[in-house]
């Protein structure tokens, strides 16, 4: 794997318009670096000297104890360093630190303890080399690049220890919002989408509609004002020692942009959280943590880091007004905390059997939200009727594109090499959040399976075999089988608490005791609404209930997978997607 300094660092010619209306073009690497540095610095938030927001301290049952760093903890963090990552400005490579941890851990421990004791962060740790990563859109537009900071690895080790300590405090006191799914252990994109759609399909079953408003913050991480952030840290009971350290960590930072070996001038960082730092994501979560509180009474809220969406079950104009009120309160929150909405990227979409779309939601500046028929949510395309046809077709097209790359560049390869490339470049697109959008229509199942059919024909010496024979040669299960297996893995994580149980979909356990099956049987659900009937929380019930205790009571997720594969070894569906799952068998391995 390439390090950050070798990935996505090629910057095309940059163009922008200066305040006088003149078009400026940067062609040389040094000009590009300076242009990007100027732009990244221009988005910083400015807090006036007399501005200060004082917050009441949260209800905290377990006060944060003083942080004590041990030698064993430092060694453990050094051992977990990703040795293929890039060093910071001090050029201390993570591989060196990892391999010399027995010798270097004690000196680092002394530095860490002294830094915390004095509340001072070494100057070199505040210097960042910034790599500009292209997001999407025109490569000539400076606004389409994300700054990722390469900072001292030693500092990252200390940040990791501080992050664990603060996160433990937040979790022990139940201070993290249940609406936030980003950067929190036991929560994920998959879990948020499952929770969200479980709610929405339950609403839609009643015959109404769901209106959802998707918001977009403009440079959210870069705009976080430091004094307001410190105020929030205090309100969440972070210890005085750590407050002083974090305050110094955020102040007097400098960065420079690197483009193909050329560096920009040094620029001052006056706001924001370094993207690419270890502590940064947690600091941002704390900063945005109270956003749902301001609008939850009027509408539902989901967050994934800075991606926020409001929604409400609509049964008339009163409900629409409540959703509008929630949007107004969200905007009032952004004004107070100096984060800015990108109004052009804020969208509205209505879900339902035949949703009414004659109502407009208004931003505080008077502009109407753009209305969408399809919207991408955490990588999954949602349509107004939640049939996922657009998403499935998009993923199929992407998979075919990747198959073309493989066939054009790897003319001769072994079965093992093909399988590795196929899993990484093709099947990964079909696997992402599959439990959310898993097809139930025969036509969609056929179209998806056709991708794997064609992929296994890339090898000339396999092309004349039947699809089932090709799968056996490659030890690849059908996509349909893999989808069902993936559903059960997600169900296992939810039922056994591997996912955070406070935010997981609520599955109803049966009160009736059965002599066959397992002790975690789920109640069957009666519904005539097709969308709800085929949604994850309903479609898993029968197949989950058929599993024996030995499988559902597995101690770990990997153990569950292995036992499930053993149980299903002889399933015909493994290599024949038209077959039915019978639930009997003895050992197999699929990845």
Residue pairs with C-beta under 8 A, 6 or more apart in sequence:
1 84
2 84
3 84
3 85
3 86
4 85
4 86
4 131
4 148
4 150
4 276
5 86
5 131
5 150
5 258
8 131
8 133
8 134
9 131
9 132
9 258
9 259
9 260
10 260
11 29
11 32
11 36
11 132
11 139
11 145
11 259
11 260
12 139
12 140
13 25
13 26
13 27
13 32
13 140
14 25
14 26
14 31
14 32
14 35
14 36
14 140
14 141
14 142
15 23
15 24
15 25
15 26
15 140
15 141
16 23
16 24
16 35
16 39
16 141
16 142
17 23
17 24
18 24
24 35
26 32
26 34
26 35
28 262
29 259
29 260
29 261
29 262
30 259
30 262
30 263
30 264
32 259
32 262
33 256
33 257
33 258
33 259
33 262
33 263
33 264
34 257
34 264
34 265
35 142
36 130
36 132
36 142
36 145
36 147
36 257
36 259
36 264
37 130
37 255
37 256
37 257
37 264
37 265
37 267
38 267
39 142
39 143
40 130
40 147
40 222
40 255
40 257
40 267
41 267
41 268
41 269
43 218
43 219
43 222
43 223
44 222
44 223
44 269
44 270
44 271
44 272
45 223
45 224
45 225
45 270
45 271
45 272
45 338
46 270
46 271
47 225
47 226
47 227
47 228
47 271
47 338
51 227
52 227
52 231
53 227
53 228
53 231
53 336
53 337
54 231
55 231
55 232
55 234
55 235
56 235
57 234
57 235
57 237
58 173
58 175
58 235
58 236
58 237
60 173
60 175
60 236
60 237
61 173
62 169
62 172
62 173
63 237
64 165
64 166
64 169
64 237
64 238
64 239
64 242
65 239
66 239
66 241
67 116
67 161
67 162
67 165
67 239
67 241
67 242
69 109
69 112
69 113
69 116
69 161
70 109
71 105
71 106
71 109
73 161
74 101
74 105
74 108
74 109
74 112
74 157
74 161
75 101
75 102
75 105
77 157
77 160
77 161
78 97
78 98
78 101
78 104
78 105
78 108
78 157
79 98
79 101
81 94
81 95
81 97
81 98
81 153
81 157
82 94
83 93
83 94
83 95
83 98
83 99
84 95
85 94
85 153
86 150
87 93
87 94
87 150
87 153
88 127
88 128
88 129
88 150
88 151
88 152
88 153
88 155
88 156
89 124
89 127
89 128
89 129
89 150
89 151
89 152
90 124
90 152
90 154
92 152
92 153
92 154
93 153
94 153
97 104
97 153
97 154
97 157
108 154
108 157
111 122
111 154
112 157
112 158
112 161
115 121
115 122
115 158
115 245
116 241
116 242
116 245
117 241
119 241
119 244
119 245
119 247
119 248
120 245
120 248
121 155
121 245
121 248
121 249
122 152
122 155
123 252
124 152
125 151
125 152
125 154
125 155
125 249
126 249
126 252
126 253
126 254
127 151
127 152
127 253
127 254
127 255
128 149
128 150
128 151
128 253
128 254
128 255
128 256
128 269
128 274
128 276
129 149
129 150
129 255
129 256
129 257
129 258
129 263
130 147
130 148
130 149
130 150
130 255
130 256
130 257
130 258
131 147
131 148
131 150
131 257
131 258
132 145
132 146
132 147
132 148
132 257
132 259
133 145
133 146
133 147
133 148
134 144
134 145
134 146
135 144
135 145
135 146
136 144
137 143
137 144
138 144
146 275
147 222
147 255
147 257
147 275
148 275
148 276
149 255
149 274
149 275
149 276
149 277
150 276
151 274
151 276
151 277
156 277
156 278
159 277
159 278
159 279
160 278
160 279
162 242
162 245
162 246
162 279
163 278
163 279
163 282
165 242
166 238
166 242
166 282
167 185
167 282
169 175
169 236
169 237
169 238
170 176
170 236
170 286
173 237
175 236
175 237
175 289
176 184
176 285
176 289
177 289
177 290
177 291
177 292
177 293
177 303
178 502
178 503
179 292
179 296
179 301
179 302
179 303
180 187
180 285
180 288
180 289
180 292
180 303
180 304
181 187
181 188
181 189
181 191
181 192
181 302
181 303
181 304
181 503
182 281
182 285
182 303
182 304
182 305
182 307
183 281
183 282
183 284
183 285
183 305
184 285
184 500
185 500
186 498
186 499
186 500
187 499
187 500
187 503
188 499
189 304
189 378
189 379
189 433
190 433
190 435
190 436
190 490
191 494
191 499
191 500
191 503
191 504
192 302
192 304
192 378
193 377
193 378
193 380
193 433
193 436
194 435
194 436
194 490
194 504
194 505
194 536
194 537
195 302
195 503
195 504
195 505
196 302
196 311
197 386
197 436
197 535
197 536
198 505
198 506
198 535
198 536
198 537
199 300
200 210
200 311
200 351
200 386
201 386
201 529
201 531
201 532
201 535
202 532
203 209
203 210
203 313
204 210
204 351
204 352
204 353
204 386
204 529
204 531
204 532
205 527
205 529
205 531
205 532
206 313
207 353
208 313
208 314
208 315
208 352
209 313
209 314
209 350
209 351
209 352
209 353
209 355
209 356
210 311
210 312
210 313
210 314
210 350
210 351
210 352
211 311
211 312
211 314
211 319
211 320
211 323
211 348
211 349
211 350
211 351
211 359
211 361
212 309
212 310
212 311
212 348
212 349
212 350
212 351
212 375
213 309
213 310
213 311
213 323
213 327
213 346
213 347
213 348
213 361
213 369
214 307
214 309
214 346
214 347
214 348
214 349
214 375
214 377
215 307
215 308
215 309
215 310
215 330
215 341
215 346
216 307
216 341
216 342
216 345
216 346
217 223
217 306
217 308
217 334
217 339
217 340
217 341
217 342
218 339
218 340
218 341
218 342
219 272
219 340
220 284
220 288
220 306
220 339
221 272
221 273
221 275
221 280
221 284
221 306
222 271
222 272
222 273
222 275
223 271
223 272
223 338
223 339
223 340
224 271
224 272
224 273
224 283
224 284
224 287
224 339
225 271
225 337
225 338
226 247
226 250
226 251
226 271
228 287
228 337
228 338
229 250
229 273
229 283
229 286
229 287
230 243
230 246
230 247
230 250
232 286
232 287
232 289
232 290
233 242
233 243
233 246
233 283
233 286
234 243
236 286
236 289
238 246
246 279
246 283
249 279
250 273
252 268
253 268
253 269
253 274
254 266
254 267
254 268
254 269
255 266
255 267
255 269
256 263
256 264
256 265
256 266
256 267
257 263
257 264
258 264
273 279
273 280
273 281
273 283
273 284
274 280
281 305
284 305
284 306
285 305
287 337
288 303
288 305
288 306
288 339
290 333
291 301
291 303
291 308
291 330
291 333
292 301
292 303
294 329
294 330
294 332
294 333
295 301
295 310
295 325
295 326
295 327
295 329
295 330
295 333
296 326
298 312
298 322
298 323
298 325
298 326
298 329
299 310
299 311
299 312
299 322
299 323
299 325
299 326
299 327
300 310
300 311
300 312
301 308
301 309
301 310
301 311
301 326
302 308
302 309
302 311
304 378
307 378
308 330
309 377
310 323
310 326
310 327
310 330
311 323
312 319
312 320
312 322
312 323
312 326
313 319
314 320
314 323
314 350
314 356
317 359
320 359
320 361
323 361
324 361
324 362
327 361
327 363
328 364
331 341
331 363
331 364
332 364
334 340
334 341
341 363
343 363
343 365
343 367
344 370
346 363
346 369
346 370
347 369
347 370
347 371
347 372
347 375
348 361
348 369
348 370
348 371
348 372
349 371
349 372
349 373
349 374
349 375
349 382
349 384
350 356
350 357
350 371
350 384
351 382
351 384
351 385
351 386
352 384
352 385
353 385
355 384
357 371
360 368
360 369
360 371
361 368
361 369
362 368
362 369
363 369
373 383
373 384
374 381
374 382
374 383
374 384
374 390
375 381
375 382
376 382
378 433
379 432
379 433
380 388
380 391
380 432
380 433
380 436
380 437
381 388
381 390
381 391
381 394
382 388
382 391
383 389
383 390
383 391
385 531
386 531
387 531
388 437
388 439
388 444
389 444
391 437
392 437
392 439
392 444
392 447
392 448
393 447
395 429
395 430
395 432
396 430
396 447
396 448
396 451
398 429
399 426
399 427
399 429
399 430
399 451
399 455
400 451
400 454
402 425
402 426
402 429
403 426
403 451
403 454
403 455
403 458
405 425
406 418
406 421
406 422
406 425
406 426
406 458
407 458
410 417
410 418
410 421
413 421
413 459
415 459
415 462
415 473
415 474
418 458
418 459
418 474
419 474
419 475
419 476
422 455
422 474
422 476
423 591
426 451
426 455
427 452
427 479
430 448
430 451
430 479
431 482
431 486
434 482
434 483
434 486
435 483
435 486
435 487
435 490
435 536
436 536
438 483
438 486
438 487
438 536
438 539
439 445
439 448
439 483
440 534
440 539
445 480
445 577
448 479
449 478
449 479
449 480
449 577
451 479
452 471
452 476
452 478
452 479
453 467
456 462
456 467
456 470
456 471
456 474
456 476
457 463
457 470
462 470
462 473
462 474
465 473
468 575
468 576
471 477
471 478
471 574
471 575
472 575
475 590
476 590
477 485
477 574
477 575
477 590
478 573
478 574
478 575
478 576
478 577
479 577
480 573
480 577
481 571
481 573
481 574
481 577
481 581
482 590
484 543
484 573
484 581
485 564
485 568
485 590
487 536
487 539
487 540
487 543
488 540
488 543
488 544
488 547
488 564
489 557
489 560
489 561
489 564
490 536
491 507
491 540
491 544
492 498
492 552
492 554
492 557
492 560
493 499
493 557
494 501
494 504
494 505
494 507
495 507
495 520
495 544
495 552
496 552
498 557
505 536
505 537
507 522
507 537
508 522
508 523
508 525
509 520
509 521
509 522
509 523
510 521
510 522
510 523
512 521
514 521
517 545
517 546
517 547
517 548
518 545
518 547
518 548
518 549
518 551
518 552
518 553
519 549
519 552
519 553
520 544
520 552
520 553
521 544
521 545
522 540
522 541
522 544
522 545
523 541
524 541
524 542
525 537
525 538
525 541
527 533
527 538
532 538
533 539
543 581
543 583
544 552
546 583
547 564
547 567
547 583
548 567
550 563
551 560
551 563
551 564
551 567
552 560
554 560
554 563
562 589
565 587
565 588
565 589
565 590
566 585
566 586
566 587
566 588
567 583
567 584
567 585
567 586
568 574
568 581
568 583
568 584
568 585
568 588
569 585
569 586
569 587
569 588
570 584
570 585
570 586
571 579
571 581
571 582
571 584
571 585
572 579
572 580
572 582
573 579
573 580
573 581
574 588
574 590
